[in-house]
Amino acid sequence: QVQLVESGGGLVQPGGSLRLVCAASGSIFGANAMGWYRQAPGKQRELVADITSGGNIRYAASVKGRFTIPRENARNTVYLLMNSLKPEDTAVYYCNLELRDTTGWPTGNYWGQGTQVTVSS
């Protein structure tokens, strides 16, 4: 079984910064992708950023240049460093882990419990 534990959300003023942390534990072998999604009230869950175990990264256009997503493979931990936060970044942020086989085919998908990020003055 796989578990994801998130931390680091909170309230921040516009222009401020926050760091989210997600640590994965359990049966994690081989290739995978870890990432962050967010869901604002009344909206669908959307990809914020993800990074594969090989280091390939994707960012949503709305966060490119403001957010970064480093990870520590040895610790199965991924971070989301958020700078220049805007009110429209307000959402519940969810950590995601997708396990993949040697061909890149998904073999498992796991979610964290979510952490609230509120950007407001």
N, C-alpha and C positions, 0 to 999 in steps of 0.2 A: 504494500500500500504506500501511496505517496501523500505527503502532507506539505502544504505551503503555509508559512507563517509570515504575515506582513506587519510592518510597523512604520511609523513616521508621518502619518497624516496629521492634519490640524488646520488651524485658522491662520491665515497670513494676509498681509495687506498687498494690494496690487503693487507689482514691481519687486516683491519679495521672493524668497527662495525656500524650498523644502527639499528634503531627501526622503525617499521611500526605500524601504529595504524588504526583500523577500528571500527567505531561506527555505529551501526545499530539503526534505528528508525522506528516506524510504528507499524503495527499489528503483534507483535511477541508474541505468546503464546505457552506454552507447550515446549516439547522437541525440540532441534535443534542442529545443528552442525555449527560451524563457522570455517573458515579456510582460507588459502592462497594458491593460485595457481600462477604459473608464466609461461610466454611465451617468449622465446627468438626468435630472428629473424630466420625465416625458420624452426621453430620447433613447435611441438604441445604443447598446454597448458598442464601443468603437476601439480599434487598435490605437494605442498611443505610440508604442515602440516595442520592438522585440530584437533579440540577439540570439543567434545560434551558438552551439558549443564550438563551432568553427570560427566564430567571430563576425559573421554576416549580420548586418544591422538594417532594420527598417524603421523609419520615423513617419508618423502622420505629418502631412504638410503643415498643419496648424501648430506643431510644436518644434519643427525643425529649426535649429539655431538657438533654441531656448532650453531644450531638454537633452540630456545625455543618458545613456543606459550602459554603464559598465557592469561587468559580471566577474565573479571569481569561480572558475570551473571547479577547482579543488574543493570548494565549500558549497557548491550548488547554490550560490547566492547571487541575486541580481539586484541592482540599485536603479532608482530613477532620480536623477538629479534635475530638479526643476528650478529654472531661473526666470526672471522677468515675468512672473506669474500674472495672469489676467483674470478678471472675474469669470470669463467664459471657460476657464480651466476648472471651475468648480464642478466636482463630480465625486462619485465613489470610484476609487481606483482599485482594480483587481489584478492580482498577480496571476500569471498563467504559465503552465509548463506543458509543452507538447513533446512526448517521446516519439522517436522515429527509428525505423529500422535502417539497415545499411544502405538501402536504396533511397532513403529520405521519406518513405511512406509513414504517415502517422500511425502510431500503435497505442497511444494513450493520451488523454487530455485532462488536466487537473487545474482547479481554480482555488485561489485563496478566498478568505472570508470577506475581503474588501476593507478599504480604509478611506475615511472621508477626507477630502481636501476642499477647503472653503477659502476662496479668495475674495476678500471684502474689506472695505475701509470702515 
